[in-house]
Amino acid sequence: MKPSDPPRSAPFLRAQRATSDHLSIWKCGVRVVAVVLMTFSAGWAWGTPATGGLAASTPVAAAPVVDIPVKVEVRKTADGKWELLRGGRPYFVKGVGGDYSREVLVADGGNSIRLWGVDANTRKELDEDEKQGVTVALGYWVGHKKDGFKADDPATVQQQLAEFKQVVRTYRNHPAVLVWGIGNEMETGNNTPALWASIEDLAKAAHELDPNHPTMTVIAEVGENKVANLHKYCPDIDIVGINSYAGGQDIGDRYLKQMPAGTAKPYLITEFGPPGQWEYWSRTAFRALNEMSSTEKATWYSNSYQKTVLEHPGECLGSYAFFWGNKVEATATWYGMFLPDGSKLAAANTMQELWTGKAPKYLCPVIKKLTINGSNQVSAGDTVMASADASDPQGDRLKYEWVMYRELANYGIQEPGADAGRAFTEAIEQNGGPQVSVKMPDKNGVYRIYCYVRNEHGAAAVGNLPVLVKGGQEPPLKAPLAKLP
């Protein structure tokens, strides 16, 4: 799929802000502050030779922090299994991609975040992640063909290589760096020897400039012959990152079948979650997506993680769940393990239990069913009645909030920070309970009625219902469908 910060349409260097993890054993002793003693004629005085030091009034200036890297390596054990070592110890990636709290991630048992690119905030983000005990899969955004990148143009490739080398020189010694993430789905529409040769150039440069961190490149699913091409043309790639959504439950099996037994590189699942909007099968008669509730989506996280990550020890080195935070794409709630107000959704509960082996103390409410009482195709100005069947595992009292938005213009990839649009608050009648009356606007089009259910412990559930208001010709909504290999 696509990341959440730099979408597929981003140029070379688009950054994704991400979040956290714990490497508690590395929190201490990985940075050295060099103290520089400077002598100035005005106000600074060295001590006498007898004392050999600074006078009591002498100011001392601290030099910039000197980074000391933590060595990370990929190796095969005696029995032929792959493992990731950090500081000489086995390290299994329990990561996420997204911009929500690192503190919450660490508390929930996570230990790593993924960044899709670098920008002016990267140093600050790395410093903050290190403080929280979180490693970073540090990405470099490789150009995409649809954005004008030409892998067969020597000048373009050399410019990209020069940029990447500077990125490596800048961040190679930061103790939070776990792996170099070279590109994201750049092979889409460009699965060519030239493209893979350019990836190999970057990976080889990373190894030459930085002996302390492995390299990874990230592909979208495993169709065509991209896995074979990657292995053929990119010997300096150490780890294969795979983004998979609807296919996440068997992506590990499908990846390993692409290569002769024992020859596949180790892999990380670099994005997974509910089926993507481009591949989702359930639609209304007027072609609007029937989005899963947050309760249903949690099952997809669980199944993908258990079947593709946990069932492949020695082949899978871990994963990055998508999306740690809230992201508007396709709908206001399609992706995101949290609501905008920080309320946890079931996917976050699920990952916490998978990472730690223990269920959270307070679980999210469960949405069993959302229903429109009548037709989901109405006339302008009609009143629609909707209801929610929800419960709370702890028996908490539930609070309901109903909101309506006009459907987004398309179901494509959204830029970071995309907005859901105007909420039609005036349309909601009798808000606050499991039933609601909604007076539909006088303009035609597709609208989506959202039901947010919260308990008393900061946990929530959300689902929605699309409604078509007729008032003229409304063209069907279209989104490209993708076939799994």
C-alpha positions in Angstrom: 0.0 0.0 0.0 1.2 3.5 0.6 2.6 5.1 3.7 0.7 7.6 5.5 3.1 10.4 5.5 4.7 10.6 2.2 2.1 9.1 -0.1 2.9 7.5 -3.4 2.8 10.9 -5.0 5.7 12.2 -3.0 9.0 13.2 -4.6 12.3 11.8 -3.5 12.4 13.1 0.1 9.0 13.0 1.7 9.0 12.2 5.4 6.7 10.2 7.6 6.5 11.1 11.1 6.4 8.0 13.2 6.4 6.6 16.6 8.2 4.5 19.2 9.3 1.5 21.0 11.5 0.3 23.8 15.1 -0.7 23.8 15.5 -0.1 27.5 18.9 -1.7 27.6 20.2 0.9 25.2 18.6 4.0 26.8 21.8 4.6 28.8 25.3 4.8 27.6 24.8 5.4 23.9 25.6 9.1 23.8 28.7 10.9 24.9 28.8 14.6 25.5 32.1 16.1 24.6 33.1 19.0 26.8 35.1 21.6 25.0 37.1 24.0 27.0 37.5 27.3 25.2 39.7 30.2 26.1 38.7 33.7 25.4 40.6 36.9 26.2 37.4 38.5 27.6 36.1 36.9 30.8 37.7 33.5 30.4 40.9 32.5 32.4 42.9 29.4 32.7 43.9 28.3 36.2 47.5 28.6 37.3 50.0 25.8 36.3 50.0 24.8 39.9 46.2 24.0 39.9 46.3 22.9 36.3 42.6 23.7 35.8 40.1 26.4 35.2 39.5 29.3 37.5 36.3 29.1 39.5 34.7 31.9 37.4 35.6 30.3 34.0 32.6 29.3 31.9 32.6 25.9 30.3 30.9 25.4 26.9 29.5 22.0 26.0 30.1 20.8 22.4 27.4 19.2 20.3 26.3 15.7 21.2 28.4 13.0 19.6 26.3 10.1 18.4 27.5 6.6 19.0 25.7 4.0 16.9 24.3 0.7 18.2 25.4 -2.1 15.8 22.6 -3.9 14.1 23.1 -7.0 11.9 21.2 -9.7 10.2 22.6 -13.2 10.4 21.8 -16.9 10.0 21.9 -19.2 12.9 23.5 -22.6 12.9 20.2 -24.2 12.0 19.6 -21.9 9.1 17.2 -19.4 10.7 17.4 -15.7 10.2 17.7 -13.3 13.2 18.2 -9.6 13.8 20.7 -8.6 16.4 21.0 -5.2 18.0 24.0 -4.6 20.2 24.7 -8.3 19.9 21.3 -9.4 21.3 18.3 -10.8 19.4 15.9 -8.0 18.5 12.3 -8.7 17.2 10.6 -5.7 15.7 7.3 -4.8 17.3 6.6 -1.7 15.3 4.2 0.7 13.9 4.0 3.4 11.3 2.3 6.6 12.3 2.6 9.8 14.3 0.9 9.1 17.6 2.5 8.9 21.1 5.7 7.1 21.5 5.0 6.8 25.2 1.8 4.9 24.6 3.6 2.7 22.1 6.3 1.7 24.6 3.7 1.2 27.4 1.7 -1.1 25.0 4.8 -3.3 24.3 6.0 -1.8 21.0 9.6 -1.0 20.3 10.1 0.5 16.8 8.6 3.0 14.4 8.9 3.4 10.7 9.7 6.6 8.8 9.1 6.7 5.1 11.6 9.5 4.4 13.7 12.3 6.0 13.1 16.0 6.4 14.0 18.9 8.6 12.4 17.2 11.7 14.2 13.9 11.4 17.0 14.6 13.9 14.5 15.8 16.5 12.3 12.7 15.9 15.3 10.4 16.2 16.3 12.1 19.5 12.8 11.8 20.9 12.6 8.1 19.9 15.9 7.4 21.5 14.7 9.0 24.8 11.7 6.7 24.7 13.8 3.6 23.9 12.4 3.3 20.4 14.3 2.2 17.3 13.6 3.6 13.8 13.4 2.1 10.4 14.7 5.2 8.7 13.4 5.5 5.2 14.6 7.2 2.1 11.9 8.0 -0.5 12.9 6.6 -3.9 11.3 8.2 -6.9 8.3 6.6 -8.5 7.8 6.3 -12.3 4.3 7.9 -12.1 5.9 11.0 -10.5 8.5 11.3 -13.3 11.4 9.3 -11.9 13.4 7.6 -14.6 15.4 4.7 -13.4 17.1 4.4 -16.8 18.4 8.0 -16.7 22.0 8.1 -15.4 21.8 11.7 -14.3 18.6 11.1 -12.3 20.0 8.0 -10.7 23.2 9.7 -9.7 21.4 12.7 -8.2 19.3 10.2 -6.1 22.5 8.4 -5.1 24.2 11.6 -4.0 21.2 12.6 -1.9 21.0 9.2 -0.2 24.7 9.2 0.6 24.3 12.5 2.4 21.3 11.1 4.3 23.4 8.1 5.4 26.4 10.3 6.5 24.0 12.5 8.5 22.2 9.8 10.5 24.3 6.7 10.4 25.7 7.1 13.9 22.4 7.9 15.6 21.7 5.2 18.2 18.0 5.1 17.4 18.5 3.9 13.8 17.7 0.3 13.2 17.7 -0.2 9.5 17.8 1.8 6.3 14.5 1.6 4.5 15.3 2.2 0.9 12.2 3.2 -1.1 8.5 2.3 -0.7 6.6 0.5 -3.5 8.8 2.2 -6.1 8.6 -0.9 -8.2 4.9 -0.3 -8.9 4.7 0.1 -12.7 8.5 0.0 -12.8 9.5 -3.5 -12.1 12.6 -3.3 -14.3 16.3 -4.2 -14.1 17.1 -0.5 -14.2 15.0 0.2 -11.2 16.5 -2.7 -9.2 20.0 -1.7 -10.2 19.3 1.8 -8.8 18.2 0.2 -5.5 21.3 -1.9 -5.4 23.4 1.2 -5.9 21.8 2.8 -2.9 22.1 -0.4 -0.7 25.7 -0.8 -1.7 26.5 2.8 -0.8 24.8 2.3 2.6 27.0 -0.6 3.4 30.1 1.2 2.3 29.3 4.3 4.4 27.7 2.6 7.3 28.9 -0.9 8.5 26.5 -0.8 11.5 23.1 -1.0 10.0 21.4 -3.4 7.5 19.5 -2.4 4.4 15.9 -3.0 3.5 13.7 -2.1 0.5 9.9 -2.1 0.7 7.7 -3.6 -2.0 3.9 -3.6 -2.5 2.7 -7.2 -2.2 4.7 -9.9 -4.1 3.1 -10.1 -7.6 4.7 -10.4 -11.0 8.4 -11.4 -10.6 9.4 -8.6 -8.3 10.7 -10.9 -5.6 12.9 -12.8 -8.0 14.2 -9.5 -9.5 15.0 -8.1 -6.1 17.0 -11.2 -5.2 18.7 -11.2 -8.6 19.7 -7.6 -8.9 20.1 -6.5 -5.2 22.6 -8.6 -3.3 23.2 -5.7 -0.9 19.6 -5.6 0.3 19.6 -7.5 3.6 15.8 -7.5 4.4 12.7 -7.4 2.2 10.0 -5.2 3.5 6.5 -6.1 2.3 3.3 -4.0 2.5 0.2 -6.2 2.5 -3.4 -5.5 3.6 -6.1 -7.9 2.3 -3.4 -10.4 1.6 -1.6 -10.0 4.9 -2.8 -13.4 6.3 -0.7 -15.4 3.8 1.8 -12.9 2.4 4.6 -14.7 4.2 3.8 -18.0 2.6 3.4 -16.4 -0.8 6.7 -14.5 -0.5 8.7 -17.6 0.5 7.2 -19.7 -2.4 8.7 -17.2 -4.9 12.3 -18.4 -4.1 13.9 -21.8 -3.9 13.9 -23.2 -0.3 16.4 -21.6 1.9 17.4 -18.8 -0.5 14.8 -16.1 0.4 16.0 -13.0 2.3 14.4 -12.5 5.7 11.4 -10.2 5.6 9.6 -7.6 7.7 5.9 -6.8 7.2 6.2 -3.1 6.8 2.5 -2.2 6.5 -0.5 -4.2 7.4 -4.0 -3.6 8.7 -7.6 -3.8 7.3 -8.0 -4.4 3.5 -7.1 -1.3 1.5 -9.8 0.8 -0.1 -8.4 0.0 -3.5 -8.9 -3.7 -3.0 -12.1 -3.8 -0.9 -15.0 -5.8 -2.2 -18.1 -4.7 -0.3 -20.0 -1.8 -1.9 -23.4 -0.4 -1.9 -25.7 -0.4 -5.0 -24.4 3.2 -5.6 -20.8 2.1 -5.4 -19.9 3.6 -2.0 -17.6 1.5 0.2 -19.2 -0.4 3.1 -16.4 0.2 5.6 -15.7 -2.3 8.4 -16.2 -1.2 11.9 -13.1 -0.8 14.1 -14.1 -4.0 15.9 -14.0 -5.9 12.6 -10.7 -4.3 11.5 -9.0 -5.6 14.7 -9.4 -9.1 13.4 -7.5 -8.4 10.3 -4.5 -7.0 12.4 -4.6 -10.2 14.5 -4.8 -12.7 11.7 -2.1 -11.1 9.6 0.3 -10.8 12.6 -0.3 -14.4 13.8 -0.2 -16.1 10.4 2.5 -14.1 8.7 4.7 -12.9 11.6 4.4 -15.4 14.5 4.1 -18.5 12.3 7.3 -17.7 10.5 10.1 -17.6 13.1 13.5 -17.5 11.6 12.1 -16.0 8.4 10.1 -13.0 9.6 12.0 -10.4 11.7 8.9 -8.6 12.9 6.5 -6.0 11.6 5.1 -2.4 11.4 1.4 -2.0 11.9 -0.4 0.7 10.0 -1.5 3.4 11.2 -0.4 4.5 14.7 -2.6 7.5 14.9 -5.5 8.7 12.8 -5.5 9.3 9.1 -8.1 10.5 6.7 -8.0 8.4 3.6 -11.0 7.0 1.6 -13.1 7.9 4.7 -12.5 9.7 8.0 -11.7 6.4 9.8 -10.5 3.8 7.3 -7.0 3.8 8.7 -6.0 4.5 12.2 -5.6 2.7 15.5 -6.8 5.8 17.4 -9.4 8.5 17.0 -8.3 12.1 16.6 -8.9 12.7 20.4 -6.5 9.9 21.3 -9.2 7.3 22.1 -7.9 3.8 21.5 -9.5 1.6 19.0 -9.6 -2.2 19.0 -6.6 -2.5 16.7 -4.4 -0.9 19.3 -5.8 -3.3 22.0 -5.0 -6.2 19.6 -1.4 -5.2 18.9 -0.8 -4.7 22.6 -2.0 -8.2 23.4 0.1 -9.7 20.5 3.2 -7.8 21.6 3.0 -8.5 25.3 0.9 -11.7 25.6 -1.5 -9.9 27.9 -4.8 -8.3 27.2 -5.1 -4.6 28.1 -6.8 -3.8 31.4 -9.5 -1.9 29.7 -10.8 -3.1 26.4 -12.5 -1.1 23.7 -16.3 -1.1 23.2 -17.6 -3.6 20.6 -19.8 -2.6 17.7 -21.9 -5.6 16.8 -24.0 -3.9 14.1 -24.9 -0.6 12.6 -28.3 -0.3 10.8 -30.2 2.2 8.8 -33.9 1.7 9.4 -35.1 1.8 5.9 -33.4 2.5 2.6 -29.9 4.0 2.2 -31.1 5.9 -0.8 -33.3 8.8 0.1 -34.5 12.2 -1.2 -33.0 15.5 -0.2 -34.4 16.7 3.1 -35.6 13.2 4.2 -35.0 12.0 7.7 -32.9 8.9 8.1 -33.1 6.7 11.2 -30.0 4.8 12.3 -29.1 2.6 15.2 -26.1 1.0 16.8 -25.9 -2.3 18.7 -22.8 -2.0 20.9 -21.5 -3.3 24.2 -18.6 -2.8 26.5 -16.4 -5.8 27.8 -16.1 -4.2 31.2 -19.7 -3.2 31.4 -18.9 0.5 31.3 -21.5 3.0 30.5 -21.2 3.9 26.8 -21.4 7.4 25.3 -22.6 7.7 21.6 -21.7 10.4 19.2 -23.1 10.6 15.7 -21.5 12.7 13.0 -22.1 13.1 9.3 -19.7 14.1 6.5 -20.1 14.3 2.8 -18.2 11.5 1.1 -14.6 12.4 0.0 -14.2 13.2 -3.6 -12.4 10.0 -4.3 -11.0 6.9 -2.6 -7.4 7.5 -3.6 -4.4 8.1 -1.5 -4.6 11.2 0.6 -1.9 13.6 1.5 -0.7 13.8 5.1 -3.1 15.9 7.2 -6.0 15.5 4.9 -9.3 16.7 6.4 -12.6 14.9 6.5 -14.5 18.0 5.5 -17.3 19.8 7.1 -19.4 17.9 9.7 -23.1 18.4 9.2 -23.8 18.9 12.9 -27.1 20.6 12.2 -28.3 17.4 10.5 -28.0 15.3 13.7 -31.2 15.1 15.7 -31.4 13.3 19.1 -27.7 12.8 19.4 -26.0 10.9 22.3 -27.8 7.6 22.3 -27.7 4.3 20.3 -30.4 5.6 18.0 -30.3 8.8 15.9 -32.3 10.8 13.5 -30.5 12.5 10.7 -32.1 15.1 8.4 -30.3 14.8 5.1 -29.0 17.9 3.3 -30.8 19.4 0.3 -27.8 18.7 -2.0 -27.5 15.4 -3.8 -24.5 13.1 -3.3 -23.2 10.4 -1.0 -23.0 11.1 2.7 -21.5 9.0 5.5 -23.1 8.8 9.0 -20.4 7.9 11.6 -21.2 6.4 15.0 -18.5 6.9 17.7 -18.9 4.8 20.8 -16.7 5.6 23.9 -16.4 4.1 27.3 -15.1 5.6 30.6 -11.5 4.5 30.1 -10.3 6.3 26.9 -11.3 3.4 24.6 -13.6 3.6 21.7 -15.2 2.0 18.6 -16.4 3.5 15.4 -18.4 2.5 12.4 -20.3 4.2 9.6 -23.1 4.0 7.1 -23.1 5.5 3.6 -26.3 7.1 2.4 -27.2 8.4 -1.1 -29.2 11.6 -1.4 -30.9 11.9 -4.7 -31.5 15.2 -6.2 -30.0 14.9 -9.7 -27.6 12.7 -11.5 -24.9 11.4 -9.1 -22.1 9.6 -10.9 -20.9 6.4 -9.3 -17.9 6.5 -7.1 -15.0 4.6 -8.5 -11.7 3.4 -7.0 -9.2 1.2 -8.7 -9.4 -2.5 -7.7 -6.2 -4.5 -7.1 -5.8 -8.2 -7.6 -3.6 -10.2 -5.2 -1.1 -12.5 -6.8 
